[in-house]
C-alpha cells in the first residue's frame, strides 16, 4: 500500500452527519481503496496457500527424518553385530560383508 496515498485520502475525507455517518470520497480514492482491499484478499489467500504447503513439506520432512533415524539405527546395529573381532593389530576391526557395507553407509553420512 502507498502510505502517502492513504494519508491523502484520510485528509480529504468529508463526513456527513445525517442520521447515519456517511463518508464522502473522491471516486479515484474509492476505486484505489477497493483495489487495495482486493489485493489484500489475494495476498491473504496466497499466504494461506503457502502456509498449507509449508505444513505439508514439514510433515514430509519429519517423516523422512524419522525414516533416516530408523535406517541409521539399523545400520549401527548391523555394524555392531557383524563385527567379527577387534583383536587385530593397531586397533583394526574386522567386519563381515554386511557389517562393512553398514560401516561404509554410516561413514558416508558425514560426507553428504
trRosetta pair geometry for C-beta under 8 A, 3 or more apart (Angstrom, degrees):
i j d omega theta_ij theta_ji phi_ij phi_ji
1 5 7.6 -128 173 61 75 110
1 6 6.2 39 157 -44 116 128
1 36 5.7 53 -107 -140 102 126
2 5 3.8 55 96 11 115 116
2 6 6.6 166 91 -15 61 83
3 6 5.6 -55 -149 36 34 113
3 7 6.4 35 153 -20 67 104
4 7 5.8 -54 -151 35 32 111
4 8 6.5 37 150 -22 64 104
5 8 5.6 -52 -153 32 33 115
5 9 6.6 33 151 -20 65 103
5 32 6.5 -113 163 158 134 151
6 9 5.7 -52 -151 33 34 112
6 10 6.4 28 155 -15 66 106
7 10 5.9 -55 -144 39 32 107
7 11 6.2 25 159 -15 65 110
8 11 6.1 -63 -148 39 26 105
8 12 6.3 3 161 -4 63 117
8 29 7.7 -144 107 -103 95 117
9 12 6.2 -75 -146 45 26 97
9 13 6.5 44 156 -50 66 97
9 25 6.9 8 -158 -137 99 109
9 29 4.6 143 -116 -153 104 125
9 32 7.5 -145 -72 77 135 125
9 33 7.0 124 -149 -61 163 112
10 13 6.0 -33 -147 -2 33 117
12 25 7.9 89 103 -134 96 60
12 26 6.8 -8 124 -12 135 110
12 29 7.2 -166 77 -57 122 159
13 23 5.6 -26 -167 -163 113 103
13 24 6.8 145 -165 67 57 61
13 25 6.3 -20 -113 -87 81 77
14 23 7.4 137 75 -163 46 52
14 24 4.0 -14 64 52 98 118
15 21 6.0 -20 -165 -165 110 94
15 22 7.0 146 -157 76 56 49
15 23 5.9 -27 -101 -103 71 61
15 24 7.3 -150 -72 11 23 84
16 21 7.6 150 73 -159 56 45
16 22 4.5 -11 53 62 103 105
16 24 6.5 81 -23 -34 100 107
17 21 6.6 -15 -105 -107 63 68
18 22 7.0 -13 40 9 93 119
25 29 4.6 -124 -180 85 106 116
25 30 4.5 130 101 -59 129 90
25 33 7.5 -48 -172 4 163 138
26 29 4.6 88 61 6 85 105
26 30 7.0 -154 91 -8 42 86
27 30 5.5 -55 -147 36 33 114
27 31 6.2 30 157 -17 67 106
28 31 5.9 -53 -145 38 30 109
28 32 6.3 32 154 -20 63 108
29 32 5.6 -55 -147 37 31 112
29 33 6.3 32 154 -19 65 105
30 33 5.9 -56 -150 35 28 110
30 34 6.5 29 152 -18 64 105
31 34 5.6 -52 -148 35 33 113
31 35 6.4 37 151 -20 65 103
32 35 5.6 -51 -151 34 33 114
32 36 6.5 34 150 -21 64 104
33 36 5.5 -52 -150 34 34 113
33 37 6.5 37 152 -20 65 101
34 37 5.7 -51 -150 33 33 112
34 38 6.5 32 152 -16 65 105
35 38 5.7 -56 -150 38 32 110
35 39 6.2 34 151 -22 66 107
36 39 5.5 -52 -146 36 33 114
36 40 6.3 37 153 -22 65 103
37 40 5.7 -51 -149 33 31 113
37 41 6.5 33 151 -19 63 104
38 41 5.6 -52 -151 34 33 113
38 42 6.5 34 151 -19 65 104
39 42 5.7 -53 -150 35 32 111
39 43 6.3 30 153 -17 66 107
40 43 5.7 -57 -147 39 31 110
40 44 6.2 33 154 -21 65 106
41 44 5.7 -53 -146 35 30 112
41 45 6.5 31 154 -18 63 104
42 45 5.8 -56 -152 36 31 111
42 46 6.4 31 150 -19 65 106
43 46 5.5 -52 -146 37 34 113
43 47 6.3 38 153 -22 66 103
44 47 5.6 -49 -146 34 32 113
44 48 6.5 34 153 -19 63 104
45 48 5.7 -53 -150 36 32 112
45 49 6.4 34 151 -19 65 104
46 49 5.6 -53 -149 36 33 112
46 50 6.3 31 153 -17 66 105
47 50 5.7 -55 -146 39 31 109
47 51 6.2 33 154 -21 65 106
48 51 5.7 -52 -145 36 30 112
48 52 6.4 33 154 -21 63 105
49 52 5.7 -56 -152 34 30 112
49 53 6.4 26 152 -15 65 107
50 53 5.7 -56 -147 39 33 110
50 54 6.1 36 154 -21 67 106
51 54 5.7 -51 -144 36 30 113
51 55 6.4 34 154 -20 63 105
52 55 5.8 -55 -152 35 29 113
52 56 6.5 30 151 -19 64 105
53 56 5.6 -51 -149 35 34 113
53 57 6.3 29 155 -16 66 107
54 57 5.8 -58 -147 40 31 108
54 58 6.2 34 154 -22 66 106
55 58 5.7 -53 -145 34 29 112
55 59 6.5 29 156 -17 63 104
56 59 5.9 -57 -153 36 29 109
56 60 6.4 26 152 -16 65 108
57 60 5.5 -53 -145 39 34 111
57 61 6.1 37 154 -21 67 106
58 61 5.6 -53 -145 37 30 112
58 62 6.3 33 154 -20 64 104
59 62 5.7 -51 -147 35 31 112
59 63 6.4 34 152 -21 63 105
60 63 5.6 -54 -151 35 32 114
60 64 6.4 30 152 -17 65 105
61 64 5.7 -54 -147 38 33 110
61 65 6.2 34 153 -20 66 106
62 65 5.6 -53 -145 37 31 113
62 66 6.3 32 155 -19 64 104
63 66 5.8 -54 -150 36 29 111
63 67 6.4 29 151 -18 63 107
64 67 5.5 -54 -147 38 33 113
64 68 6.2 36 153 -20 66 105
65 68 5.6 -51 -146 36 31 113
65 69 6.4 36 152 -23 63 103
66 69 5.5 -51 -150 32 32 115
66 70 6.6 32 152 -17 64 102
67 70 5.8 -53 -152 35 33 110
67 71 6.4 33 151 -18 66 106
68 71 5.5 -54 -146 39 33 112
68 72 6.1 37 154 -22 67 105
69 72 5.7 -52 -146 35 29 112
69 73 6.4 29 155 -17 63 106
70 73 5.8 -56 -148 38 30 110
70 74 6.3 31 153 -20 65 106
71 74 5.6 -55 -148 36 31 112
71 75 6.3 30 154 -18 66 105
72 75 5.8 -55 -147 37 30 109
72 76 6.3 31 154 -19 64 106
72 106 7.1 100 -144 -111 77 91
72 109 7.3 53 -111 -87 112 150
73 76 5.7 -53 -146 37 31 112
73 77 6.3 32 154 -19 64 106
74 77 5.7 -55 -149 36 31 111
74 78 6.4 32 152 -19 65 104
75 78 5.6 -51 -146 36 33 111
75 79 6.2 34 154 -20 65 106
75 102 4.3 169 -162 -156 77 94
75 105 5.3 -116 -136 86 146 125
75 106 5.3 170 129 -58 130 100
76 79 5.7 -54 -147 37 30 112
76 80 6.3 31 153 -20 64 106
76 102 7.5 -172 -58 166 18 121
76 106 6.7 98 -75 -94 71 144
77 80 5.7 -53 -146 36 31 111
77 81 6.1 15 161 -6 67 111
78 81 6.2 -65 -141 46 26 99
78 82 5.5 5 166 -3 66 123
78 98 5.8 -99 -179 144 119 103
78 99 6.3 -165 143 -98 80 55
78 101 8.0 -41 129 76 139 89
78 102 4.1 177 90 -72 116 156
79 82 6.2 -66 -130 49 20 99
79 83 6.8 42 159 -48 59 92
79 95 7.1 -40 -146 -126 68 131
79 99 5.3 104 -129 -154 47 76
79 102 4.2 -144 -58 107 85 124
79 103 5.1 116 -121 -67 120 76
79 106 6.6 -39 -42 -2 152 144
80 83 6.3 -42 -161 -3 27 112
81 99 7.6 -149 78 -89 55 106
82 95 5.6 49 124 -163 96 86
82 96 4.3 -98 -170 37 102 106
82 98 5.2 -137 -111 84 160 90
82 99 2.8 -161 108 -62 116 106
82 100 7.9 -104 126 -11 129 55
82 102 6.8 124 42 24 136 132
83 86 6.7 8 165 -49 126 91
83 93 5.9 -47 -145 -177 107 114
83 94 7.3 109 -169 78 61 54
83 95 5.8 -46 -107 -101 50 73
83 99 5.9 162 -63 -155 46 151
84 94 4.2 -50 59 103 115 102
84 95 6.3 -179 -3 -107 91 15
84 96 6.2 123 -54 -47 101 71
84 99 7.5 -163 -25 37 77 158
85 88 6.4 114 106 -32 102 85
85 93 7.5 -173 92 -151 45 55
85 94 5.1 19 47 41 80 112
86 91 7.4 -10 -176 -157 92 53
86 92 7.9 180 -151 93 53 41
86 93 5.2 -17 -106 -108 76 84
86 94 7.9 -151 -74 22 35 71
88 91 7.6 -9 80 101 82 9
88 92 3.9 -59 96 73 129 100
88 93 6.9 -159 29 -74 121 19
88 94 6.1 118 -38 -30 133 98
89 92 6.3 23 69 14 53 112
95 99 3.3 -143 -168 101 106 117
95 100 4.4 153 93 -57 128 71
95 103 6.1 -126 -64 -11 169 136
96 99 4.6 96 46 7 71 106
96 100 7.0 -132 93 -7 36 87
97 100 5.6 -55 -149 35 31 113
97 101 6.5 31 153 -19 65 104
98 101 5.5 -50 -146 35 35 113
98 102 6.3 36 153 -19 66 104
99 102 5.7 -53 -147 37 31 111
99 103 6.3 34 153 -21 65 106
100 103 5.7 -52 -146 35 30 113
100 104 6.4 31 154 -18 64 106
101 104 5.8 -55 -148 37 29 111
101 105 6.4 31 153 -20 63 106
102 105 5.7 -55 -149 35 31 113
102 106 6.4 27 154 -16 65 107
103 106 5.9 -58 -148 39 30 108
103 107 6.3 31 153 -20 66 106
104 107 5.7 -53 -145 36 31 112
104 108 6.4 37 153 -26 62 105
105 108 5.7 -54 -154 30 30 116
105 109 7.6 50 146 -38 58 88
106 109 5.8 -28 -166 -3 42 117
107 110 6.7 -51 -176 26 46 105
107 111 7.5 33 138 -10 68 110
108 111 5.5 -63 -156 39 50 113
108 112 6.6 55 151 -35 77 101
109 112 6.2 -55 -155 19 32 112
